[in-house]
Amino acid sequence: MSVEILTKEDLIRFKIELITEFKNLINERNDQKKKWLRSKEVEQLLNISPGTLQNYRINGNIKWSKFGNTYFYSLDSINQSFDDNSSAPFS
């Protein structure tokens, strides 16, 4: 069985590599957008009330999915709604 000796420089190099890897993981996570938003998040994003969001849902202004008792809204769909109605607010 061979024995390897770690030097202070080895530990410093390992520390730098470890910190760099953590930074990369954090940056990757921050770069990923959420694909689905809950009702509260959409209300805050659009600065609307729960009733207004319900009207958008009923009128088909915003596409949604329901899982259990929770409504989810596609962020891409919301952005598309803004692009489609860029000259006027939701109809």
N, CA, C and O atoms as a GROMACS GRO file, in nm:
protein
  364
    1MET      N    1   0.084  -0.116   0.000
    1MET     CA    2   0.000   0.000   0.000
    1MET      C    3   0.089   0.123   0.000
    1MET      O    4   0.175   0.140   0.087
    2SER      N    5   0.068   0.210  -0.098
    2SER     CA    6   0.150   0.329  -0.106
    2SER      C    7   0.083   0.444  -0.032
    2SER      O    8  -0.039   0.450  -0.020
    3VAL      N    9   0.166   0.533   0.018
    3VAL     CA   10   0.119   0.648   0.093
    3VAL      C   11   0.149   0.773   0.013
    3VAL      O   12   0.261   0.794  -0.034
    4GLU      N   13   0.047   0.857  -0.002
    4GLU     CA   14   0.067   0.984  -0.071
    4GLU      C   15   0.061   1.096   0.033
    4GLU      O   16  -0.023   1.096   0.122
    5ILE      N   17   0.150   1.188   0.018
    5ILE     CA   18   0.155   1.300   0.110
    5ILE      C   19   0.096   1.422   0.041
    5ILE      O   20   0.133   1.457  -0.071
    6LEU      N   21   0.002   1.486   0.111
    6LEU     CA   22  -0.059   1.608   0.060
    6LEU      C   23   0.020   1.728   0.111
    6LEU      O   24   0.054   1.737   0.229
    7THR      N   25   0.047   1.817   0.020
    7THR     CA   26   0.116   1.939   0.061
    7THR      C   27   0.015   2.051   0.079
    7THR      O   28  -0.101   2.039   0.042
    8LYS      N   29   0.061   2.157   0.135
    8LYS     CA   30  -0.024   2.275   0.153
    8LYS      C   31  -0.070   2.328   0.018
    8LYS      O   32  -0.184   2.372   0.004
    9GLU      N   33   0.017   2.324  -0.081
    9GLU     CA   34  -0.018   2.368  -0.215
    9GLU      C   35  -0.128   2.281  -0.275
    9GLU      O   36  -0.217   2.332  -0.344
   10ASP      N   37  -0.123   2.151  -0.250
   10ASP     CA   38  -0.229   2.061  -0.298
   10ASP      C   39  -0.364   2.100  -0.238
   10ASP      O   40  -0.465   2.103  -0.308
   11LEU      N   41  -0.365   2.129  -0.110
   11LEU     CA   42  -0.489   2.168  -0.044
   11LEU      C   43  -0.540   2.302  -0.095
   11LEU      O   44  -0.661   2.320  -0.112
   12ILE      N   45  -0.451   2.394  -0.120
   12ILE     CA   46  -0.492   2.525  -0.173
   12ILE      C   47  -0.550   2.508  -0.314
   12ILE      O   48  -0.652   2.569  -0.346
   13ARG      N   49  -0.486   2.427  -0.396
   13ARG     CA   50  -0.536   2.400  -0.531
   13ARG      C   51  -0.674   2.334  -0.526
   13ARG      O   52  -0.764   2.369  -0.603
   14PHE      N   53  -0.692   2.238  -0.434
   14PHE     CA   54  -0.820   2.172  -0.417
   14PHE      C   55  -0.927   2.272  -0.373
   14PHE      O   56  -1.040   2.268  -0.422
   15LYS      N   57  -0.891   2.359  -0.283
   15LYS     CA   58  -0.985   2.461  -0.234
   15LYS      C   59  -1.030   2.550  -0.348
   15LYS      O   60  -1.150   2.579  -0.361
   16ILE      N   61  -0.938   2.594  -0.430
   16ILE     CA   62  -0.971   2.682  -0.544
   16ILE      C   63  -1.062   2.609  -0.642
   16ILE      O   64  -1.159   2.666  -0.690
   17GLU      N   65  -1.030   2.483  -0.673
   17GLU     CA   66  -1.114   2.404  -0.764
   17GLU      C   67  -1.254   2.384  -0.708
   17GLU      O   68  -1.352   2.391  -0.781
   18LEU      N   69  -1.262   2.358  -0.578
   18LEU     CA   70  -1.392   2.336  -0.514
   18LEU      C   71  -1.477   2.464  -0.516
   18LEU      O   72  -1.596   2.459  -0.546
   19ILE      N   73  -1.416   2.575  -0.484
   19ILE     CA   74  -1.488   2.702  -0.485
   19ILE      C   75  -1.535   2.736  -0.627
   19ILE      O   76  -1.648   2.781  -0.646
   20THR      N   77  -1.450   2.714  -0.725
   20THR     CA   78  -1.486   2.739  -0.864
   20THR      C   79  -1.603   2.652  -0.907
   20THR      O   80  -1.693   2.700  -0.975
   21GLU      N   81  -1.602   2.527  -0.868
   21GLU     CA   82  -1.711   2.436  -0.902
   21GLU      C   83  -1.842   2.481  -0.837
   21GLU      O   84  -1.948   2.476  -0.900
   22PHE      N   85  -1.837   2.523  -0.711
   22PHE     CA   86  -1.957   2.574  -0.644
   22PHE      C   87  -2.011   2.698  -0.714
   22PHE      O   88  -2.132   2.711  -0.734
   23LYS      N   89  -1.923   2.788  -0.753
   23LYS     CA   90  -1.966   2.909  -0.823
   23LYS      C   91  -2.033   2.873  -0.955
   23LYS      O   92  -2.135   2.932  -0.991
   24ASN      N   93  -1.978   2.778  -1.028
   24ASN     CA   94  -2.038   2.734  -1.155
   24ASN      C   95  -2.177   2.675  -1.133
   24ASN      O   96  -2.269   2.703  -1.210
   25LEU      N   97  -2.192   2.594  -1.030
   25LEU     CA   98  -2.323   2.535  -1.001
   25LEU      C   99  -2.425   2.642  -0.964
   25LEU      O  100  -2.540   2.635  -1.008
   26ILE      N  101  -2.384   2.739  -0.885
   26ILE     CA  102  -2.475   2.847  -0.846
   26ILE      C  103  -2.515   2.929  -0.967
   26ILE      O  104  -2.632   2.963  -0.982
   27ASN      N  105  -2.420   2.961  -1.053
   27ASN     CA  106  -2.450   3.039  -1.173
   27ASN      C  107  -2.542   2.964  -1.268
   27ASN      O  108  -2.632   3.024  -1.327
   28GLU      N  109  -2.522   2.834  -1.283
   28GLU     CA  110  -2.610   2.752  -1.367
   28GLU      C  111  -2.751   2.754  -1.314
   28GLU      O  112  -2.847   2.766  -1.390
   29ARG      N  113  -2.765   2.743  -1.184
   29ARG     CA  114  -2.899   2.742  -1.124
   29ARG      C  115  -2.967   2.877  -1.140
   29ARG      O  116  -3.087   2.882  -1.165
   30ASN      N  117  -2.893   2.986  -1.128
   30ASN     CA  118  -2.950   3.119  -1.144
   30ASN      C  119  -2.988   3.146  -1.289
   30ASN      O  120  -3.080   3.223  -1.316
   31ASP      N  121  -2.917   3.084  -1.384
   31ASP     CA  122  -2.945   3.106  -1.525
   31ASP      C  123  -3.070   3.032  -1.572
   31ASP      O  124  -3.131   3.068  -1.672
   32GLN      N  125  -3.108   2.928  -1.499
   32GLN     CA  126  -3.226   2.852  -1.538
   32GLN      C  127  -3.351   2.926  -1.495
   32GLN      O  128  -3.370   2.956  -1.377
   33LYS      N  129  -3.438   2.955  -1.592
   33LYS     CA  130  -3.564   3.020  -1.562
   33LYS      C  131  -3.665   2.915  -1.520
   33LYS      O  132  -3.659   2.799  -1.561
   34LYS      N  133  -3.756   2.958  -1.437
   34LYS     CA  134  -3.867   2.870  -1.403
   34LYS      C  135  -3.957   2.859  -1.526
   34LYS      O  136  -3.984   2.959  -1.593
   35LYS      N  137  -4.003   2.740  -1.554
   35LYS     CA  138  -4.092   2.721  -1.668
   35LYS      C  139  -4.237   2.738  -1.627
   35LYS      O  140  -4.320   2.780  -1.708
   36TRP      N  141  -4.269   2.707  -1.504
   36TRP     CA  142  -4.406   2.713  -1.456
   36TRP      C  143  -4.414   2.799  -1.331
   36TRP      O  144  -4.327   2.792  -1.244
   37LEU      N  145  -4.517   2.882  -1.324
   37LEU     CA  146  -4.538   2.970  -1.210
   37LEU      C  147  -4.670   2.936  -1.143
   37LEU      O  148  -4.765   2.894  -1.209
   38ARG      N  149  -4.674   2.955  -1.013
   38ARG     CA  150  -4.799   2.939  -0.939
   38ARG      C  151  -4.877   3.069  -0.946
   38ARG      O  152  -4.824   3.172  -0.989
   39SER      N  153  -5.002   3.064  -0.904
   39SER     CA  154  -5.091   3.180  -0.912
   39SER      C  155  -5.030   3.303  -0.845
   39SER      O  156  -5.030   3.411  -0.904
   40LYS      N  157  -4.980   3.288  -0.723
   40LYS     CA  158  -4.923   3.403  -0.651
   40LYS      C  159  -4.808   3.466  -0.728
   40LYS      O  160  -4.796   3.588  -0.733
   41GLU      N  161  -4.725   3.383  -0.790
   41GLU     CA  162  -4.612   3.436  -0.866
   41GLU      C  163  -4.660   3.515  -0.988
   41GLU      O  164  -4.602   3.618  -1.021
   42VAL      N  165  -4.765   3.466  -1.054
   42VAL     CA  166  -4.819   3.536  -1.171
   42VAL      C  167  -4.884   3.668  -1.127
   42VAL      O  168  -4.867   3.771  -1.192
   43GLU      N  169  -4.957   3.664  -1.016
   43GLU     CA  170  -5.020   3.786  -0.964
   43GLU      C  171  -4.914   3.892  -0.934
   43GLU      O  172  -4.933   4.009  -0.965
   44GLN      N  173  -4.803   3.851  -0.874
   44GLN     CA  174  -4.696   3.946  -0.844
   44GLN      C  175  -4.626   3.993  -0.971
   44GLN      O  176  -4.593   4.111  -0.984
   45LEU      N  177  -4.604   3.902  -1.064
   45LEU     CA  178  -4.536   3.936  -1.189
   45LEU      C  179  -4.616   4.038  -1.269
   45LEU      O  180  -4.560   4.134  -1.322
   46LEU      N  181  -4.748   4.017  -1.277
   46LEU     CA  182  -4.833   4.104  -1.358
   46LEU      C  183  -4.896   4.216  -1.276
   46LEU      O  184  -4.963   4.304  -1.331
   47ASN      N  185  -4.875   4.213  -1.144
   47ASN     CA  186  -4.932   4.312  -1.054
   47ASN      C  187  -5.085   4.316  -1.068
   47ASN      O  188  -5.145   4.421  -1.089
   48ILE      N  189  -5.145   4.197  -1.055
   48ILE     CA  190  -5.290   4.184  -1.068
   48ILE      C  191  -5.345   4.112  -0.945
   48ILE      O  192  -5.271   4.052  -0.868
   49SER      N  193  -5.475   4.121  -0.928
   49SER     CA  194  -5.542   4.055  -0.815
   49SER      C  195  -5.574   3.910  -0.851
   49SER      O  196  -5.571   3.873  -0.968
   50PRO      N  197  -5.606   3.829  -0.750
   50PRO     CA  198  -5.647   3.691  -0.778
   50PRO      C  199  -5.770   3.685  -0.868
   50PRO      O  200  -5.781   3.596  -0.953
   51GLY      N  201  -5.863   3.779  -0.851
   51GLY     CA  202  -5.983   3.782  -0.935
   51GLY      C  203  -5.951   3.810  -1.080
   51GLY      O  204  -6.009   3.750  -1.171
   52THR      N  205  -5.859   3.902  -1.103
   52THR     CA  206  -5.818   3.933  -1.240
   52THR      C  207  -5.752   3.812  -1.304
   52THR      O  208  -5.777   3.781  -1.420
   53LEU      N  209  -5.667   3.744  -1.228
   53LEU     CA  210  -5.602   3.624  -1.281
   53LEU      C  211  -5.706   3.518  -1.314
   53LEU      O  212  -5.695   3.450  -1.416
   54GLN      N  213  -5.808   3.505  -1.229
   54GLN     CA  214  -5.915   3.410  -1.257
   54GLN      C  215  -5.989   3.448  -1.385
   54GLN      O  216  -6.023   3.360  -1.465
   55ASN      N  217  -6.014   3.578  -1.405
   55ASN     CA  218  -6.080   3.622  -1.529
   55ASN      C  219  -5.994   3.592  -1.650
   55ASN      O  220  -6.046   3.547  -1.753
   56TYR      N  221  -5.864   3.615  -1.641
   56TYR     CA  222  -5.773   3.582  -1.752
   56TYR      C  223  -5.780   3.433  -1.783
   56TYR      O  224  -5.781   3.393  -1.899
   57ARG      N  225  -5.786   3.352  -1.677
   57ARG     CA  226  -5.792   3.207  -1.694
   57ARG      C  227  -5.924   3.167  -1.761
   57ARG      O  228  -5.924   3.089  -1.857
   58ILE      N  229  -6.035   3.220  -1.712
   58ILE     CA  230  -6.167   3.186  -1.766
   58ILE      C  231  -6.181   3.231  -1.911
   58ILE      O  232  -6.236   3.159  -1.994
   59ASN      N  233  -6.130   3.352  -1.941
   59ASN     CA  234  -6.142   3.408  -2.077
   59ASN      C  235  -6.038   3.351  -2.173
   59ASN      O  236  -6.042   3.381  -2.292
   60GLY      N  237  -5.947   3.270  -2.123
   60GLY     CA  238  -5.846   3.210  -2.208
   60GLY      C  239  -5.732   3.303  -2.245
   60GLY      O  240  -5.659   3.276  -2.341
   61ASN      N  241  -5.715   3.413  -2.169
   61ASN     CA  242  -5.604   3.504  -2.196
   61ASN      C  243  -5.469   3.445  -2.158
   61ASN      O  244  -5.366   3.477  -2.218
   62ILE      N  245  -5.471   3.358  -2.058
   62ILE     CA  246  -5.349   3.294  -2.010
   62ILE      C  247  -5.373   3.144  -2.007
   62ILE      O  248  -5.473   3.098  -1.954
   63LYS      N  249  -5.280   3.069  -2.065
   63LYS     CA  250  -5.290   2.923  -2.061
   63LYS      C  251  -5.246   2.874  -1.924
   63LYS      O  252  -5.154   2.929  -1.864
   64TRP      N  253  -5.312   2.771  -1.877
   64TRP     CA  254  -5.284   2.720  -1.744
   64TRP      C  255  -5.300   2.569  -1.741
   64TRP      O  256  -5.358   2.508  -1.831
   65SER      N  257  -5.248   2.511  -1.635
   65SER     CA  258  -5.267   2.369  -1.606
   65SER      C  259  -5.298   2.358  -1.458
   65SER      O  260  -5.254   2.440  -1.378
   66LYS      N  261  -5.374   2.258  -1.424
   66LYS     CA  262  -5.409   2.238  -1.284
   66LYS      C  263  -5.358   2.101  -1.241
   66LYS      O  264  -5.384   2.000  -1.306
   67PHE      N  265  -5.286   2.100  -1.130
   67PHE     CA  266  -5.235   1.977  -1.072
   67PHE      C  267  -5.284   1.973  -0.929
   67PHE      O  268  -5.240   2.053  -0.846
   68GLY      N  269  -5.374   1.882  -0.899
   68GLY     CA  270  -5.437   1.882  -0.767
   68GLY      C  271  -5.523   2.006  -0.755
   68GLY      O  272  -5.609   2.031  -0.839
   69ASN      N  273  -5.501   2.084  -0.652
   69ASN     CA  274  -5.576   2.208  -0.633
   69ASN      C  275  -5.493   2.331  -0.669
   69ASN      O  276  -5.531   2.443  -0.636
   70THR      N  277  -5.382   2.312  -0.736
   70THR     CA  278  -5.291   2.422  -0.766
   70THR      C  279  -5.289   2.450  -0.916
   70THR      O  280  -5.274   2.359  -0.998
   71TYR      N  281  -5.304   2.578  -0.950
   71TYR     CA  282  -5.296   2.622  -1.089
   71TYR      C  283  -5.151   2.657  -1.120
   71TYR      O  284  -5.082   2.719  -1.039
   72PHE      N  285  -5.106   2.617  -1.239
   72PHE     CA  286  -4.973   2.651  -1.286
   72PHE      C  287  -4.986   2.720  -1.421
   72PHE      O  288  -5.072   2.685  -1.503
   73TYR      N  289  -4.899   2.817  -1.442
   73TYR     CA  290  -4.904   2.897  -1.565
   73TYR      C  291  -4.766   2.891  -1.630
   73TYR      O  292  -4.664   2.907  -1.563
   74SER      N  293  -4.765   2.868  -1.759
   74SER     CA  294  -4.640   2.862  -1.834
   74SER      C  295  -4.584   3.002  -1.852
   74SER      O  296  -4.652   3.091  -1.904
   75LEU      N  297  -4.461   3.023  -1.809
   75LEU     CA  298  -4.397   3.154  -1.825
   75LEU      C  299  -4.385   3.189  -1.972
   75LEU      O  300  -4.402   3.305  -2.010
   76ASP      N  301  -4.356   3.090  -2.055
   76ASP     CA  302  -4.348   3.115  -2.200
   76ASP      C  303  -4.483   3.160  -2.255
   76ASP      O  304  -4.489   3.248  -2.341
   77SER      N  305  -4.591   3.099  -2.205
   77SER     CA  306  -4.725   3.136  -2.249
   77SER      C  307  -4.759   3.279  -2.208
   77SER      O  308  -4.819   3.354  -2.286
   78ILE      N  309  -4.720   3.318  -2.088
   78ILE     CA  310  -4.745   3.455  -2.042
   78ILE      C  311  -4.667   3.553  -2.128
   78ILE      O  312  -4.721   3.655  -2.171
   79ASN      N  313  -4.541   3.523  -2.153
   79ASN     CA  314  -4.460   3.610  -2.239
   79ASN      C  315  -4.519   3.618  -2.379
   79ASN      O  316  -4.520   3.726  -2.440
   80GLN      N  317  -4.567   3.506  -2.431
   80GLN     CA  318  -4.629   3.504  -2.563
   80GLN      C  319  -4.755   3.589  -2.565
   80GLN      O  320  -4.781   3.659  -2.663
   81SER      N  321  -4.833   3.585  -2.457
   81SER     CA  322  -4.954   3.667  -2.448
   81SER      C  323  -4.919   3.814  -2.457
   81SER      O  324  -4.989   3.892  -2.522
   82PHE      N  325  -4.809   3.852  -2.390
   82PHE     CA  326  -4.766   3.991  -2.398
   82PHE      C  327  -4.721   4.026  -2.540
   82PHE      O  328  -4.750   4.135  -2.589
   83ASP      N  329  -4.650   3.935  -2.605
   83ASP     CA  330  -4.605   3.961  -2.741
   83ASP      C  331  -4.723   3.972  -2.838
   83ASP      O  332  -4.725   4.058  -2.925
   84ASP      N  333  -4.822   3.883  -2.821
   84ASP     CA  334  -4.938   3.884  -2.909
   84ASP      C  335  -5.023   4.010  -2.889
   84ASP      O  336  -5.085   4.058  -2.984
   85ASN      N  337  -5.025   4.062  -2.769
   85ASN     CA  338  -5.109   4.177  -2.737
   85ASN      C  339  -5.025   4.300  -2.705
   85ASN      O  340  -5.061   4.382  -2.620
   86SER      N  341  -4.912   4.312  -2.773
   86SER     CA  342  -4.820   4.421  -2.740
   86SER      C  343  -4.878   4.558  -2.766
   86SER      O  344  -4.833   4.655  -2.706
   87SER      N  345  -4.976   4.570  -2.855
   87SER     CA  346  -5.034   4.701  -2.884
   87SER      C  347  -5.153   4.731  -2.794
   87SER      O  348  -5.198   4.845  -2.788
   88ALA      N  349  -5.204   4.630  -2.724
   88ALA     CA  350  -5.319   4.653  -2.636
   88ALA      C  351  -5.310   4.558  -2.517
   88ALA      O  352  -5.249   4.451  -2.528
   89PRO      N  353  -5.368   4.595  -2.403
   89PRO     CA  354  -5.370   4.503  -2.290
   89PRO      C  355  -5.456   4.382  -2.323
   89PRO      O  356  -5.519   4.377  -2.429
   90PHE      N  357  -5.458   4.286  -2.234
   90PHE     CA  358  -5.537   4.164  -2.256
   90PHE      C  359  -5.678   4.203  -2.297
   90PHE      O  360  -5.738   4.294  -2.240
   91SER      N  361  -5.730   4.134  -2.397
   91SER     CA  362  -5.864   4.164  -2.446
   91SER      C  363  -5.969   4.092  -2.366
   91SER      O  364  -6.088   4.107  -2.394
   0.00000   0.00000   0.00000
